Every structure is written in structure tokens, then in C-alpha cells.
């Protein structure tokens, strides 16, 4: 891990190829939170691809409009959701419609990390 960043909405752990985000219990994820993600992409992943892993340990809601802005982050190449809650998994189908990046669900964090790293490795020869 490179760094842990704390925000009013939760914690973002920055790794070499991705971020792992744990949102605070009970919040609503809003489009303006993307400003922090954009800053992180520019500070830690300038000119190289990265992935976003949301580790849904807490219960919170997501305004799906957030994904329209997230989709505009050019070097974001993969979006993973880690959750084993059945209701949250069903909600992913709605969220998926708003995001134009590769979007996958995983039951554990290690599988999500492996997928993001593979996405970056597969893209690297093309860069």
C-alpha cells in the first residue's frame, strides 16, 4: 500500500495499480465525491491506468449519477465491487447501466485485486 487517505465519506487506500475504497456506514455516495477520485487519479496515477475497488463492508446508498462522472476519468480502466450481500448484489445491475468502464462483482477483495491487476497487465502492451 502506498497511502491511506481519509475523507468525510470514507477511506481510500492507494495501491500501485488501484484504489480500495471503504465508504462510511449510512452515507449516500454523491457525484461531487468524484472530485476527490479525480485528484487521486492525477496525483497517484498520472498517465497510467488504474482500477477502483469498492469494498462494501458497510451499508450505504449510491446515487447512480455518480457513475456518469466516474466514467469520464480516462485512465480509470476497471471498476470492481466487493460484496457478499444479496440485496447489494442485485443493486449492481442498476449501477452497471450508468458506468461505461469494465465493471465486475467479487465476493472477496483478493479476487477483485487480481482482476484489476490482470486488466492493467492486459492493457500494458497496448500502451
C-alpha positions as CSV (number, residue, x, y, z in Angstrom):
1,X,0.0,0.0,0.0
2,X,1.2,3.5,-0.8
3,X,-1.1,5.6,1.3
4,X,-4.3,5.8,3.2
5,X,-6.5,8.9,2.7
6,X,-9.5,9.8,4.8
7,X,-12.5,11.8,3.6
8,X,-15.8,12.7,5.1
9,X,-17.4,9.9,3.1
10,X,-14.9,7.1,3.9
11,X,-11.4,5.8,3.4
12,X,-9.4,5.4,0.2
13,X,-6.3,3.1,0.3
14,X,-4.0,3.8,-2.6
15,X,-2.0,0.9,-4.1
16,X,0.3,0.6,-7.0
17,X,-2.4,-0.2,-9.6
18,X,-5.7,0.6,-7.9
19,X,-7.5,2.2,-5.0
20,X,-9.6,0.3,-2.4
21,X,-12.5,2.4,-1.1
22,X,-14.5,1.8,2.0
23,X,-17.4,4.1,2.4
24,X,-18.8,5.1,5.8
25,X,-21.9,3.5,7.1
26,X,-25.2,5.2,6.2
27,X,-23.9,7.8,3.7
28,X,-25.1,8.5,0.2
29,X,-22.4,8.5,-2.5
30,X,-22.8,11.7,-4.5
31,X,-21.4,12.8,-7.8
32,X,-19.3,15.5,-6.2
33,X,-17.3,12.8,-4.4
34,X,-15.7,12.1,-7.8
35,X,-13.7,15.3,-7.4
36,X,-11.6,13.5,-4.8
37,X,-11.2,10.5,-7.1
38,X,-10.1,12.7,-10.0
39,X,-7.5,14.3,-7.7
40,X,-6.2,10.9,-6.7
41,X,-6.1,9.8,-10.3
42,X,-4.0,12.8,-11.2
43,X,-1.7,12.6,-8.1
44,X,-1.0,8.9,-7.9
45,X,-1.8,7.5,-11.4
46,X,-0.9,10.3,-13.8
47,X,-0.5,9.0,-17.3
48,X,-1.1,5.3,-16.4
49,X,-4.1,3.1,-15.9
50,X,-5.6,2.2,-12.6
51,X,-8.6,0.4,-11.1
52,X,-11.2,1.3,-8.5
53,X,-12.3,-1.3,-6.0
54,X,-15.2,-0.5,-3.7
55,X,-15.1,-2.8,-0.7
56,X,-18.7,-2.7,0.5
57,X,-18.3,-3.7,4.2
58,X,-20.8,-1.0,5.3
59,X,-24.3,-0.3,4.3
60,X,-24.8,2.9,2.2
61,X,-26.6,4.1,-0.9
62,X,-25.2,5.2,-4.2
63,X,-26.7,7.9,-6.4
64,X,-26.1,6.2,-9.8
65,X,-25.4,9.5,-11.4
66,X,-22.0,9.3,-9.8
67,X,-21.0,6.8,-12.4
68,X,-21.6,9.2,-15.3
69,X,-18.8,11.4,-13.9
70,X,-16.7,8.4,-12.9
71,X,-16.9,7.1,-16.5
72,X,-15.1,10.3,-17.7
73,X,-11.9,9.5,-15.8
74,X,-9.8,8.5,-18.8
75,X,-7.1,6.4,-17.0
76,X,-9.7,4.5,-14.9
77,X,-9.9,1.2,-16.7
78,X,-11.6,-1.1,-14.3
79,X,-14.3,-0.9,-11.5
80,X,-14.8,-3.7,-9.1
81,X,-17.4,-4.2,-6.3
82,X,-16.7,-6.5,-3.4
83,X,-19.8,-7.6,-1.6
84,X,-21.5,-10.7,-0.4
85,X,-24.8,-9.1,0.5
86,X,-27.6,-10.4,-1.8
87,X,-29.5,-7.1,-1.9
88,X,-26.4,-5.1,-2.7
89,X,-25.5,-7.6,-5.5
90,X,-29.0,-7.1,-7.1
91,X,-28.5,-3.3,-7.0
92,X,-25.3,-3.7,-9.0
93,X,-27.3,-4.3,-12.2
94,X,-28.8,-0.8,-11.9
95,X,-25.3,0.7,-11.2
96,X,-23.8,-1.1,-14.1
97,X,-26.1,0.7,-16.5
98,X,-24.5,4.1,-15.7
99,X,-20.8,3.1,-15.9
100,X,-19.1,2.8,-19.2
101,X,-15.9,1.1,-17.7
102,X,-15.5,-2.6,-17.2
103,X,-17.5,-3.4,-14.1
104,X,-17.3,-6.7,-12.2
105,X,-18.6,-8.1,-8.9
106,X,-16.5,-10.2,-6.5
107,X,-17.2,-11.9,-3.2
108,X,-13.7,-11.2,-1.8
109,X,-11.1,-8.5,-2.1
110,X,-8.3,-10.7,-3.3
111,X,-10.2,-11.7,-6.4
112,X,-11.0,-8.1,-7.2
113,X,-7.4,-7.1,-6.8
114,X,-6.3,-10.0,-9.1
115,X,-8.9,-8.9,-11.8
116,X,-7.8,-5.3,-11.7
117,X,-4.1,-6.3,-12.0
118,X,-4.9,-8.5,-14.9
119,X,-6.9,-5.8,-16.7
120,X,-3.9,-3.5,-16.3
121,X,-1.4,-6.1,-17.4
122,X,-3.6,-6.9,-20.5
123,X,-3.7,-3.3,-21.4
124,X,0.0,-2.6,-20.9
125,X,1.2,-4.0,-24.2
126,X,-1.3,-1.7,-25.9
127,X,0.1,1.4,-24.2
